[in-house]
């Protein structure tokens, strides 16, 4: 009976290690994707702010020339 427990133990341990490695890889991939999405969101925000800034300047320019 002791053999069965010790025979199962390494398999269960290997399963846990394998699962931990998979979770670590998934977390790393998620972090990379999150960083990429955050960077893209920053670029879009800057582009949107520039568009609004240009519209504001165009709206102000005719008033200044009057």
DAPE-V213724 format. One record per residue. RES is the residue in three letters. SS is DSSP state (@ for helix, = for strand, . for the rest). BURIAL is 1 if it has 24 or more other ideal C-beta (glycine too) atoms within 12 Angstrom, else 0. D_FIRST is the distance of its C-alpha to the first C-alpha in whole Angstrom. Layout:
res=RES ss=SS burial=BURIAL d_first=D_FIRST
res=RES ss=SS burial=BURIAL d_first=D_FIRST
This chain:
res=UNK ss=. burial=0 d_first=0
res=UNK ss=@ burial=0 d_first=4
res=UNK ss=@ burial=0 d_first=5
res=UNK ss=@ burial=0 d_first=5
res=UNK ss=@ burial=0 d_first=7
res=UNK ss=@ burial=0 d_first=9
res=UNK ss=@ burial=0 d_first=10
res=UNK ss=@ burial=0 d_first=11
res=UNK ss=@ burial=0 d_first=13
res=UNK ss=@ burial=0 d_first=15
res=UNK ss=@ burial=0 d_first=16
res=UNK ss=@ burial=0 d_first=17
res=UNK ss=@ burial=0 d_first=19
res=UNK ss=@ burial=0 d_first=21
res=UNK ss=@ burial=0 d_first=21
res=UNK ss=@ burial=0 d_first=23
res=UNK ss=@ burial=0 d_first=25
res=UNK ss=@ burial=0 d_first=26
res=UNK ss=@ burial=0 d_first=27
res=UNK ss=@ burial=0 d_first=29
res=UNK ss=@ burial=0 d_first=31
res=UNK ss=@ burial=0 d_first=32
res=UNK ss=@ burial=0 d_first=33
res=UNK ss=@ burial=0 d_first=35
res=UNK ss=@ burial=0 d_first=37
res=UNK ss=@ burial=0 d_first=38
res=UNK ss=@ burial=0 d_first=39
res=UNK ss=@ burial=0 d_first=41
res=UNK ss=@ burial=0 d_first=42
res=UNK ss=@ burial=0 d_first=43
res=UNK ss=@ burial=0 d_first=45
res=UNK ss=@ burial=0 d_first=47
res=UNK ss=@ burial=0 d_first=48
res=UNK ss=@ burial=0 d_first=49
res=UNK ss=@ burial=0 d_first=51
res=UNK ss=@ burial=0 d_first=53
res=UNK ss=@ burial=0 d_first=53
res=UNK ss=@ burial=0 d_first=55
res=UNK ss=@ burial=0 d_first=57
res=UNK ss=@ burial=0 d_first=58
res=UNK ss=@ burial=0 d_first=59
res=UNK ss=@ burial=0 d_first=61
res=UNK ss=@ burial=0 d_first=63
res=UNK ss=@ burial=0 d_first=64
res=UNK ss=@ burial=0 d_first=65
res=UNK ss=@ burial=0 d_first=67
res=UNK ss=@ burial=0 d_first=69
res=UNK ss=@ burial=0 d_first=69
res=UNK ss=@ burial=0 d_first=71
res=UNK ss=@ burial=0 d_first=73
res=UNK ss=@ burial=0 d_first=74
res=UNK ss=@ burial=0 d_first=75
res=UNK ss=@ burial=0 d_first=77
res=UNK ss=@ burial=0 d_first=79
res=UNK ss=@ burial=0 d_first=80
res=UNK ss=@ burial=0 d_first=81
res=UNK ss=@ burial=0 d_first=83
res=UNK ss=@ burial=0 d_first=84
res=UNK ss=@ burial=0 d_first=85
res=UNK ss=@ burial=0 d_first=87
res=UNK ss=@ burial=0 d_first=89
res=UNK ss=@ burial=0 d_first=91
res=UNK ss=@ burial=0 d_first=92
res=UNK ss=@ burial=0 d_first=93
res=UNK ss=@ burial=0 d_first=95
res=UNK ss=. burial=0 d_first=97
